[in-house]
């Protein structure tokens, strides 16, 4: 009879807590090895040679244009009153464009009517690469439990933040002929 793996297997790839090889259960340890780019230290299994690459995770983000304004939302897990872009992880078997349309539908119930690439943004703090889109949307907003609330902002009233998705928002504003206004720490 087959048994199910524990709920924690495989470990979250973004987690820095990889201790054991997912193939043979050998201990992982930092080890230097020659790779295409030269010598590189990574977590490796001495028993079977498996390498934890720790590559960045692709995250999709949407600057949502809804009813002539920008829709920002607050994640239910966030403290405070920070509003940001709709984001989510790309899933296997979908294009980034399909993924952001799916995330928008799952999180807000809105339908994407147009999806246009803004750019890709480095977010090393979370070991992510953000692929940002401008999404025109229609429908009626119904938030998923993941989001606590949403707001609409006039283009000239929205404030950008100086990392990750905030840089995508700034680039999109520039593409509309507007100079971004920045949140100050």
VMD Tcl script that draws the C-alpha trace (Angstrom):
set ca {
  {0.00 0.00 0.00}
  {1.40 3.41 -0.97}
  {1.72 6.00 1.72}
  {1.43 9.75 1.30}
  {4.47 11.91 1.94}
  {4.32 14.16 4.99}
  {2.52 17.49 4.43}
  {5.86 19.31 4.55}
  {7.31 17.34 1.61}
  {8.64 18.61 -0.67}
  {9.88 21.56 1.33}
  {8.98 25.03 0.12}
  {11.60 25.88 -2.48}
  {11.76 29.47 -1.27}
  {12.49 28.35 2.28}
  {16.05 28.78 3.54}
  {15.43 25.75 5.75}
  {16.51 22.99 3.37}
  {18.41 20.53 5.54}
  {17.96 17.19 3.79}
  {18.07 15.93 0.23}
  {14.58 15.32 -1.23}
  {15.96 12.33 -3.23}
  {17.91 10.29 -0.66}
  {17.38 12.12 2.66}
  {21.11 12.74 3.02}
  {22.19 15.88 4.85}
  {22.65 19.00 2.72}
  {25.71 21.11 3.33}
  {27.34 24.07 1.59}
  {29.75 22.73 -1.01}
  {31.73 24.43 -3.75}
  {31.54 22.91 -7.20}
  {32.43 24.00 -10.73}
  {29.37 25.11 -12.71}
  {28.98 26.78 -16.10}
  {29.81 30.16 -14.55}
  {32.76 28.93 -12.50}
  {33.11 27.78 -8.92}
  {29.89 28.20 -6.92}
  {28.85 27.34 -3.38}
  {25.36 25.86 -2.98}
  {23.64 23.40 -0.68}
  {24.50 19.95 -2.02}
  {24.01 16.34 -1.00}
  {27.30 14.50 -0.52}
  {25.52 11.13 -0.80}
  {23.82 11.48 -4.21}
  {25.05 14.81 -5.61}
  {21.65 16.58 -5.62}
  {21.94 20.39 -5.65}
  {19.54 22.90 -4.15}
  {19.71 25.61 -6.83}
  {17.64 28.16 -4.89}
  {16.65 29.91 -8.12}
  {14.30 32.90 -7.88}
  {10.58 32.20 -8.08}
  {8.55 33.94 -10.80}
  {5.81 36.11 -9.29}
  {3.14 37.79 -11.39}
  {1.86 41.28 -10.61}
  {-0.91 43.43 -12.08}
  {-1.37 47.17 -12.25}
  {-5.15 46.87 -12.49}
  {-6.97 49.59 -14.39}
  {-10.62 49.41 -13.33}
  {-13.33 51.97 -14.05}
  {-10.76 54.57 -15.05}
  {-8.71 54.24 -11.87}
  {-5.96 52.03 -10.40}
  {-7.15 49.24 -8.11}
  {-4.86 48.41 -5.18}
  {-5.60 45.84 -2.46}
  {-4.47 45.05 1.07}
  {-3.42 41.50 1.88}
  {-5.29 40.14 4.91}
  {-2.00 38.95 6.47}
  {-0.35 42.38 6.33}
  {-0.26 44.59 9.39}
  {-1.17 48.20 8.85}
  {-2.90 49.77 5.91}
  {-0.53 49.14 3.00}
  {-2.23 48.71 -0.37}
  {-0.39 47.14 -3.29}
  {-0.74 45.45 -6.66}
  {-2.53 42.14 -7.18}
  {0.17 39.46 -7.18}
  {0.50 35.70 -7.23}
  {2.64 32.77 -8.22}
  {2.67 31.46 -11.76}
  {1.46 27.87 -11.98}
  {2.84 25.05 -14.09}
  {1.26 24.82 -17.52}
  {0.14 28.44 -17.83}
  {1.61 31.44 -19.56}
  {2.42 34.50 -17.45}
  {-0.46 36.35 -19.15}
  {-2.91 33.56 -18.33}
  {-1.50 33.39 -14.80}
  {-2.08 37.05 -14.00}
  {-5.60 36.88 -15.44}
  {-6.25 33.83 -13.22}
  {-4.83 35.57 -10.13}
  {-6.96 38.65 -10.80}
  {-10.09 36.48 -11.08}
  {-9.24 34.42 -7.97}
  {-8.42 37.42 -5.78}
  {-10.93 40.04 -6.99}
  {-13.47 38.25 -9.21}
  {-12.59 40.70 -12.01}
  {-12.11 39.61 -15.62}
  {-9.01 40.73 -17.51}
  {-9.99 42.36 -20.81}
  {-6.45 43.37 -21.83}
  {-3.07 42.24 -20.52}
  {0.15 44.06 -21.50}
  {3.66 43.47 -20.17}
  {5.20 46.32 -18.17}
  {8.50 44.61 -17.31}
  {10.44 42.24 -15.07}
  {11.72 43.40 -11.67}
  {14.31 42.09 -9.27}
  {13.06 41.35 -5.75}
  {16.02 39.62 -4.09}
  {14.72 40.13 -0.56}
  {12.12 37.43 -1.31}
  {14.25 35.56 -3.91}
  {11.71 36.46 -6.59}
  {11.56 37.88 -10.08}
  {8.39 39.90 -10.56}
  {6.78 39.85 -14.00}
  {4.44 42.85 -14.05}
  {1.51 43.52 -16.35}
  {-0.94 46.34 -16.96}
  {-4.37 44.70 -16.82}
  {-7.62 46.34 -17.84}
  {-10.42 44.71 -15.88}
  {-14.19 44.65 -15.69}
  {-16.84 43.04 -13.51}
  {-17.80 43.40 -9.87}
  {-15.16 43.16 -7.16}
  {-15.59 40.26 -4.73}
  {-12.45 39.74 -2.67}
  {-10.99 36.34 -1.83}
  {-10.19 35.66 1.85}
  {-6.54 36.44 0.96}
  {-7.41 40.14 0.61}
  {-8.87 42.36 3.34}
  {-9.92 45.39 1.31}
  {-9.45 47.28 -1.94}
  {-9.37 50.89 -3.06}
  {-9.47 52.80 -6.30}
  {-6.94 55.57 -6.86}
  {-6.88 58.32 -9.47}
  {-3.76 58.02 -11.59}
  {-2.29 61.22 -10.17}
  {-3.07 60.23 -6.56}
  {-1.44 56.80 -6.50}
  {1.91 56.60 -4.68}
  {4.71 54.23 -5.70}
  {7.11 52.43 -3.36}
  {10.82 52.04 -4.14}
  {11.07 48.27 -4.56}
  {9.52 45.33 -6.40}
  {5.99 46.00 -7.60}
  {6.23 49.70 -6.73}
  {8.82 50.09 -9.49}
  {6.44 48.41 -11.94}
  {3.68 50.83 -10.94}
  {6.06 53.75 -11.51}
  {7.05 52.45 -14.96}
  {3.40 52.04 -15.92}
  {2.58 55.59 -14.77}
  {5.48 56.89 -16.89}
  {4.08 54.98 -19.89}
  {0.87 57.01 -19.50}
  {2.80 60.30 -19.50}
  {2.58 60.77 -15.73}
  {5.52 61.26 -13.40}
  {5.26 58.83 -10.45}
  {4.88 60.17 -6.94}
  {6.75 58.23 -4.27}
  {5.91 57.11 -0.74}
  {8.57 58.37 1.59}
  {9.80 56.12 4.43}
}
mol new
graphics top color blue
foreach p $ca { graphics top sphere $p radius 0.5 }
foreach p [lrange $ca 0 end-1] q [lrange $ca 1 end] { graphics top cylinder $p $q radius 0.2 }
display resetview
